[in-house]
Amino acid sequence: MDSIAQGITFFKQGGIVMYFLAIASIFVVFIGIERAFYFARADAGRAFAHAFMLHIANARYAEALALARDQRGAIADILFSAITKNSSRADRMSAYMEIQSGIALSKMRRRIYYLSVIVTMAPLLGLLGTISGMITTFSVFNIQAGEPAAITGGIGEALIATAMGLCVALVALMVHAYFSQRIENIVTDMEMCFSAAESSRLALADAASVTADDAAEGAAQ
């Protein structure tokens, strides 16, 4: 309880800027959690890309197709649709994968931009709190030079706001860096998998045709 009360006291000492920094920190937490859940659904992981490439390299086209069909994630979905529905022509398959990957990456980058804004904005808000605290301090020097508590209050406001702004910026920077790197990994995996799929387009199309025929026979029986 004492630590909570002390935290509230520090928060109040930081001045009005602390409320804006608190809102910014809430946004960082929200974006981090929301993006984590999204990537858990949309990212198949690097293991999928490596397994798909290995199947292609060893001419196991049916296994590669089955892997793309059964795996959850943006890359797997695009690959499976491109192979089964758009592999009749190389240019059509390439265009389909390019368009769909652009849409998928756009969704992955959603709200990541706001983290970079907070990284820049939070220290500036802290600096604003610093200036406000120093103005208060110098005002006290001029008006109430005999009250040291009032002077230290202004200095405290300046230091607390600065520290809070830096903390929010650091957390936002770490979250932004994590998801940016994850997106870069996905882009790399996309390029490798799409290139492999295009180079083995006809073989994958044959595997898809055989799989479709087997499924039709099974349904007929």
DRENFI-932188 format. One record per residue: chain; x, y, z of N, C-alpha, C in turn. Coordinates in steps of 0.001 Angstrom, whole numbers. Atoms other than C-alpha are relative to their C-alpha. Example, Ala and Ser with C-alpha at 12.3 -4.5 7.8 and 13.67 -1.06 7.14 Angstrom:
# residues 2
A  890  -1190  0  12300  -4500  7800  900  1200  0 .
A  -820  -1190  -60  13670  -1060  7140  -770  1090  730 .
***
This chain:
# residues 221
A  824  -1211  0  0  0  0  858  1261  0 .
A  -873  -1169  -51  2855  2366  811  602  294  -1369 .
A  -596  -206  1322  4426  1797  -2596  -1011  590  -976 .
A  1046  -552  865  1101  2486  -4322  -217  1478  294 .
A  189  -1394  -395  628  5679  -2332  1177  859  -449 .
A  -1182  -736  436  4194  6706  -3116  -20  216  -1511 .
A  102  -131  1447  3617  6028  -6808  -994  1072  -400 .
A  1002  -1035  278  483  8172  -6795  565  1385  288 .
A  -610  -1285  -354  2416  10937  -5065  979  457  -1073 .
A  -943  -334  1067  5184  10800  -7656  -737  424  -1267 .
A  766  -321  1206  2593  10824  -10423  -545  1421  82 .
A  552  -1343  -164  954  13946  -9041  1094  1061  -47 .
A  -1097  -965  1  4324  15626  -8564  511  283  -1410 .
A  -481  -186  1365  5067  15154  -12258  -756  1039  -793 .
A  759  -1028  700  2419  17650  -13247  -977  -567  -1018 .
A  1053  398  940  -247  17574  -15945  542  -850  -1150 .
A  -598  784  1086  2178  16097  -18492  -92  -1493  279 .
A  45  1420  -372  2045  12815  -16563  -1267  -678  -509 .
A  1253  588  487  -1567  12276  -17633  112  -350  -1488 .
A  -208  301  1422  -610  12495  -21302  946  -1183  -177 .
A  -929  1124  73  2291  10122  -20710  -673  -1304  421 .
A  740  1197  -417  -31  7710  -18915  -875  -513  -1142 .
A  818  401  1159  -2372  7724  -21923  878  -641  -1069 .
A  -923  563  994  604  7104  -24222  443  -1403  397 .
A  -421  1327  -455  1736  4164  -22079  -1116  -1020  -153 .
A  1144  904  195  -1767  2661  -22218  -98  -406  -1468 .
A  9  313  1437  -1655  2899  -26019  1089  -1012  -350 .
A  -1105  928  271  1721  1123  -26055  -374  -1412  429 .
A  400  1322  -503  389  -1737  -23925  -1094  -597  -878 .
A  1100  493  837  -2793  -2009  -25996  506  -477  -1356 .
A  -516  372  1319  -939  -2038  -29317  849  -1263  95 .
A  -843  1175  -164  1581  -4561  -28020  -806  -1275  158 .
A  835  1189  -223  -1091  -6988  -26801  -804  -341  -1249 .
A  823  246  1192  -3327  -6558  -29864  827  -566  -1147 .
A  -864  500  1073  -431  -7076  -32289  519  -1405  309 .
A  -473  1336  -372  812  -10103  -30333  -1047  -1052  -339 .
A  1075  936  339  -2570  -11812  -30696  -158  -119  -1517 .
A  147  51  1459  -2739  -10865  -34375  1105  -842  -638 .
A  -1109  749  579  709  -12222  -35181  -62  -1478  366 .
A  156  1413  -363  -85  -15420  -33301  -888  -723  -1003 .
A  881  600  1008  -2807  -16007  -35912  588  101  -1409 .
A  -411  -274  1383  -1158  -14522  -39005  1394  -499  -353 .
A  -1381  398  271  2452  -15665  -38635  163  -1496  221 .
A  -195  1450  -111  3138  -19329  -39365  1331  -342  649 .
A  -1305  253  -591  6660  -18956  -38023  1029  -399  -1046 .
A  -1079  290  937  10029  -19484  -39648  111  -1498  -281 .
A  -75  1451  202  9745  -23249  -39198  -809  -424  -1225 .
A  815  332  1175  6982  -23340  -41824  763  280  -1284 .
A  -736  -364  1216  9095  -21528  -44415  1134  -983  -267 .
A  -1107  938  177  12059  -23808  -43814  -513  -1374  -430 .
A  559  1304  371  9885  -26941  -44017  -512  9  -1434 .
A  514  -107  1366  8186  -25743  -47214  1152  -13  -1006 .
A  -1164  -38  888  11544  -24940  -48824  673  -1364  -91 .
A  -630  1324  -11  12903  -28336  -47789  -785  -981  -861 .
A  834  872  839  9956  -30135  -49396  222  297  -1482 .
A  -213  -378  1403  10440  -28182  -52631  1377  -457  -473 .
A  -1365  371  381  14195  -28800  -52648  144  -1499  -238 .
A  -62  1459  134  13599  -32543  -52303  -1106  -556  -893 .
A  1044  390  962  10819  -32588  -54919  -1173  -713  663 .
A  1168  560  -689  8196  -33516  -52330  -1143  1013  -123 .
A  969  -1050  296  5552  -31352  -53940  -1344  -239  679 .
A  1261  294  -681  2521  -33120  -52490  96  348  1479 .
A  -198  -335  -1410  3974  -32732  -48995  32  1514  204 .
A  -35  -1464  -90  4672  -29040  -49639  -1400  584  -91 .
A  1378  -475  146  1090  -28525  -50783  -813  -303  1249 .
A  733  372  -1213  -287  -30406  -47770  408  875  1180 .
A  -479  -875  -1073  1885  -28321  -45446  -643  1375  -95 .
A  625  -1311  189  560  -25079  -46940  -1493  -51  300 .
A  1437  141  -243  -2996  -26397  -46714  -313  -78  1491 .
A  299  272  -1410  -2783  -27462  -43065  526  1069  947 .
A  -615  -988  -875  -671  -24615  -41693  -841  1273  64 .
A  713  -1267  -166  -2323  -21502  -40274  983  1155  -171 .
A  -857  -1165  161  -894  -18144  -41311  -120  597  -1387 .
A  151  -732  1257  -738  -15563  -44089  794  -635  -1132 .
A  -832  569  1066  2139  -17138  -46030  -596  -1305  -506 .
A  572  1294  387  570  -20597  -46006  -1286  184  -798 .
A  1268  -236  707  -2837  -19266  -47070  245  501  -1422 .
A  -298  -546  1328  -1354  -17279  -49965  582  -1083  -904 .
A  -614  1064  796  763  -20213  -51133  -1033  -1019  -464 .
A  980  1029  356  -2104  -22694  -51042  -971  514  -1063 .
A  919  -569  991  -4467  -20378  -52930  694  208  -1342 .
A  -735  -232  1249  -1787  -19479  -55485  232  -1301  -753 .
A  -295  1286  642  -950  -23132  -56146  -1264  -652  -546 .
A  1211  734  382  -4485  -24495  -56300  -916  772  -941 .
A  957  -783  774  -6281  -21604  -58011  634  906  -1052 .
A  -606  -1000  888  -3748  -19414  -59822  1320  -459  -609 .
A  -1283  500  504  -932  -21678  -61050  -32  -347  -1488 .
A  93  334  1427  -2155  -22054  -64647  982  810  -840 .
A  -953  -857  709  81  -19158  -65748  958  614  1010 .
A  -1022  -507  -918  3331  -17938  -64219  -272  1444  397 .
A  239  -1405  -305  2447  -14244  -64494  -1209  176  909 .
A  1197  -86  -840  -970  -14819  -62948  316  -405  1435 .
A  -378  462  -1335  500  -16742  -60026  852  1039  716 .
A  -872  -1010  -587  3194  -14122  -59443  -783  1237  420 .
A  801  -1184  -314  704  -11249  -59569  -895  -251  1199 .
A  877  331  -1126  -1652  -13019  -57181  775  39  1313 .
A  -779  38  -1237  1079  -13646  -54600  483  1391  396 .
A  -452  -1359  -297  2359  -10085  -54896  -1126  837  599 .
A  1141  -777  -504  -1089  -8564  -54363  -392  -459  1398 .
A  432  529  -1290  -2025  -10859  -51496  1038  245  1093 .
A  -1036  -271  -1003  1319  -10425  -49749  -16  1469  405 .
A  116  -1414  -332  915  -6647  -49970  -1137  269  963 .
A  1148  -151  -901  -2496  -6885  -48326  336  -537  1383 .
A  -346  619  -1281  -1176  -9213  -45619  988  855  785 .
A  -993  -827  -681  1824  -7008  -44826  -598  1317  471 .
A  680  -1225  -424  -392  -3930  -44692  -751  -223  1308 .
A  709  326  -1240  -2493  -5624  -42021  977  -205  1155 .
A  -986  238  -1054  625  -6653  -40102  603  1299  509 .
A  -609  -1277  -395  1986  -3093  -40087  -1002  947  655 .
A  1031  -860  -580  -1297  -1688  -38792  340  325  1459 .
A  -241  -534  -1344  -810  434  -35632  1474  10  406 .
A  -1420  -43  -339  2967  -150  -35651  534  1426  -130 .
A  -432  -1387  205  3381  3416  -36934  -209  837  1257 .
A  290  -792  -1198  1785  4787  -33763  1066  -190  1071 .
A  -1074  227  -964  4548  3191  -31702  1181  922  -282 .
A  -1103  -905  337  7173  5195  -33589  -345  1442  352 .
A  434  -1343  -400  5116  8327  -32966  180  189  1499 .
A  -127  -87  -1459  5044  7590  -29224  1465  42  409 .
A  -1439  -32  -292  8807  6925  -29230  535  1423  -114 .
A  -441  -1386  190  9313  10473  -30513  -719  958  937 .
A  820  -944  -748  6489  12126  -28608  261  -46  1503 .
A  -122  135  -1454  7086  10746  -25089  1161  818  577 .
A  -1065  -855  -546  10519  12361  -24533  -301  1491  -130 .
A  361  -1411  156  9153  15637  -25893  -989  431  1076 .
A  917  -307  -1098  6306  15487  -23397  758  95  1318 .
A  -828  -75  -1202  8856  14742  -20686  778  1300  60 .
A  -717  -1276  60  10866  17756  -21836  -927  1164  317 .
A  979  -1038  -321  7723  19858  -21680  -248  57  1499 .
A  149  35  -1453  7237  18698  -18100  1212  577  704 .
A  -1230  -565  -570  10853  19593  -17377  -29  1522  -43 .
A  71  -1461  143  10366  23101  -18712  -1025  581  959 .
A  1040  -473  -915  7146  23473  -16735  502  4  1441 .
A  -526  71  -1364  8877  22319  -13555  1049  1061  275 .
A  -1026  -1019  -197  11813  24665  -14063  -603  1392  69 .
A  691  -1293  -89  9463  27578  -14688  -570  185  1393 .
A  543  -58  -1361  7747  26741  -11414  1103  286  1007 .
A  -1125  -186  -922  11121  26566  -9671  490  1439  -2 .
A  -495  -1372  79  12302  29945  -10929  -1040  997  498 .
A  1047  -873  -537  8931  31487  -10069  66  25  1514 .
A  -107  80  -1458  9356  30257  -6514  1221  767  484 .
A  -1196  -763  -367  12877  31700  -6415  -302  1490  88 .
A  291  -1431  57  11468  35085  -7312  -1020  428  1036 .
A  1121  -411  -847  8358  35014  -5140  135  -523  1424 .
A  -7  629  -1318  8932  32581  -2263  1380  -604  264 .
A  -1362  503  -154  12696  32272  -1900  233  -637  1356 .
A  -175  562  -1339  12269  31359  1751  -699  -1318  203 .
A  717  1269  -128  10267  28159  1070  698  -1070  -844 .
A  -740  1018  761  12647  25341  48  -881  -1133  -501 .
A  889  1086  430  9799  22800  -179  -648  328  -1335 .
A  612  -405  1263  8162  24775  -2953  1015  -57  -1135 .
A  -1048  47  1025  11479  25002  -4788  266  -1433  -436 .
A  -262  1404  335  12168  21262  -4598  -1189  -640  -697 .
A  1173  526  696  8594  20604  -5733  81  246  -1488 .
A  -157  -304  1420  9297  22336  -9021  1081  -842  -646 .
A  -1075  846  524  12553  20432  -9466  -479  -1441  -136 .
A  546  1357  55  10750  17186  -8665  -899  -195  -1202 .
A  873  77  1177  8135  17898  -11318  819  -141  -1272 .
A  -843  43  1191  10888  18473  -13859  639  -1370  -181 .
A  -710  1275  96  12790  15267  -13063  -949  -1165  -227 .
A  949  1110  126  9760  12974  -12725  -582  -57  -1409 .
A  563  -26  1354  8240  14088  -16033  1018  -493  -1024 .
A  -1046  447  925  11552  13563  -17813  193  -1506  78 .
A  -199  1439  -190  12027  10099  -16323  -1161  -800  -573 .
A  1181  701  506  8469  9063  -17170  -18  5  -1528 .
A  -27  -86  1458  8801  10293  -20740  1007  -953  -609 .
A  -1020  918  504  12006  8317  -21243  -421  -1457  165 .
A  459  1378  -229  10490  5162  -19728  -1041  -416  -1035 .
A  1034  309  999  7450  5305  -22012  626  -164  -1377 .
A  -656  77  1307  9672  5949  -25034  806  -1286  -147 .
A  -803  1225  55  11965  3022  -24180  -871  -1235  -207 .
A  907  1146  155  9078  581  -23811  -584  -24  -1411 .
A  556  -77  1360  7491  1799  -27058  1046  -382  -1039 .
A  -1080  331  937  10867  1490  -28814  245  -1505  -53 .
A  -216  1447  -33  11306  -2119  -27671  -1128  -746  -701 .
A  1147  650  647  7793  -3092  -28766  50  220  -1508 .
A  -94  -321  1429  8251  -1321  -32105  1103  -818  -666 .
A  -1117  757  572  11625  -2999  -32693  -346  -1477  -138 .
A  358  1425  41  10229  -6444  -31873  -904  -313  -1186 .
A  949  281  1082  7312  -6262  -34289  575  367  -1370 .
A  -639  -344  1275  9366  -4525  -36994  907  -1132  -464 .
A  -866  1118  358  11901  -7348  -36873  -811  -1222  -397 .
A  853  1139  346  9130  -9911  -36944  -567  154  -1410 .
A  505  -249  1357  7664  -8298  -40061  1104  -221  -1028 .
A  -1122  220  920  11113  -8302  -41694  245  -1488  -222 .
A  -160  1453  143  11403  -12031  -40992  -1085  -588  -895 .
A  1111  490  824  7982  -12613  -42549  221  359  -1465 .
A  -283  -413  1378  8961  -10623  -45649  1052  -911  -624 .
A  -1044  901  502  12107  -12739  -46016  -560  -1383  -300 .
A  607  1322  213  10117  -15958  -45600  -921  3  -1216 .
A  880  -110  1165  7565  -14754  -48148  796  -69  -1295 .
A  -799  -39  1227  10222  -14011  -50741  569  -1374  -330 .
A  -575  1325  242  11865  -17423  -50297  -1064  -998  -441 .
A  1061  967  318  8625  -19418  -50332  -640  291  -1352 .
A  629  -354  1272  7099  -17501  -53237  929  -313  -1171 .
A  -961  312  1054  10282  -17861  -55283  58  -1506  -253 .
A  -20  1460  145  10346  -21602  -54607  -1270  -500  -673 .
A  1272  421  592  6666  -21940  -55497  -48  332  -1491 .
A  -6  -378  1421  7127  -20053  -58780  922  -899  -816 .
A  -948  840  740  10149  -22132  -59770  -510  -1425  -175 .
A  561  1361  78  8183  -25352  -59134  -1495  41  -290 .
A  1427  -244  223  4845  -24053  -60380  -702  -1200  -630 .
A  672  1089  715  4019  -26888  -62780  -80  -1262  849 .
A  5  1188  -852  5021  -29644  -60367  -1005  148  1136 .
A  969  -244  -1066  2972  -28072  -57583  -1424  -43  -540 .
A  1332  51  613  24  -27642  -59947  -428  -1440  -237 .
A  317  1422  187  212  -31344  -60814  -359  -656  1328 .
A  296  554  -1320  313  -32227  -57116  -1369  449  484 .
A  1315  -506  -390  -2716  -30008  -56511  -1100  -703  -772 .
A  995  701  820  -4564  -31681  -59391  -223  -1418  500 .
A  117  1366  -521  -3815  -35160  -58033  -743  -2  1328 .
A  671  -94  -1297  -4906  -34101  -54559  -1486  256  -172 .
A  1414  -293  255  -8159  -32676  -55930  -723  -1226  -543 .
A  617  1215  547  -8837  -35871  -57911  -218  -1044  1088 .
A  140  961  -1094  -8205  -38031  -54854  -1139  393  926 .
A  1079  -476  -864  -10543  -35863  -52809  -1355  -239  -646 .
A  1261  229  713  -13239  -36130  -55488  -375  -1474  15 .
A  281  1434  -39  -12910  -39909  -55614  -453  -440  1386 .
A  397  340  -1359  -13111  -40117  -51853  -1408  457  312 .
A  1354  -504  -228  -16249  -37989  -51829  -1026  -843  -740 .
A  926  816  791  -17824  -40119  -54557  -261  -1350  661 .
A  168  1282  -676  -17224  -43292  -52588  -802  147  1285 .
***
